[in-house]
Amino acid sequence: MGKDLFSGGAAAMTPPRSALSLAFEKAWSAIPKNGARIPDKADFRPERFARFLPDMYLVELHDVPGKRVPIRLAGNNIRDHLGVDVKGMNYADFVPPERQHIAGASMPKMFTSPPCGRWVRKDILHKDGYREVIEMTQLPLFEAKTGTRLVIGLIEGFGAELHGEGQFHFEGREAEVFFEPA
């Protein structure tokens, strides 16, 4: 789909985005922008994202590190797999303490001109020791009524077995790619 703008390492090390990630980008690109650079949340229609909803999430962005990424919504596959409803929690609470001050710090880049999407590969370490790699595709939304920056995302890669029990944390980032949506 869009042009990849790589950050965080050598582009040759970044695997291609999945067909589902590209389809999610295409669905985001179809949201009316009404002359704006970034779609307004008011124009988002969940029925157009039906195939993605179980694996989607919505977060707010704030500039204060401790309150940078509150989670507004998480699909049922995310809740089931992690073993906890993360709605209302802060993403920073799920990263090791030494990384909390930088959790979500690169996400505001999505709101530059032109706006861009973000693809991230992360490890999740569950309480039982099980480690899995997930991929997240993130795109910007703007809540014009309140002036709030939002990020709508899709998670891929959860295994078939549930390991969550509500006890997990995100670990290091293998890759981060910013891309210009088509």
Buried (B, 14 or more C-beta within 10 A) or exposed (E): BBEBBBEBEEEEEBEEBBEBBBBBBEBBBEBEBEEEEBBBBEBBEEEEBEEBBBBBBBBBBBEEBEEBBBBBBBBEBBBBBBBBBBBEBBBBBBBEEEBBEEBBBBBBBBBEEEBBBBBBBBBBBBEEEBEBBBBBBBBBBBBBEEEBBBBBBBBBBBEEEEBBEEEBBBBEBBBBBBBEBE
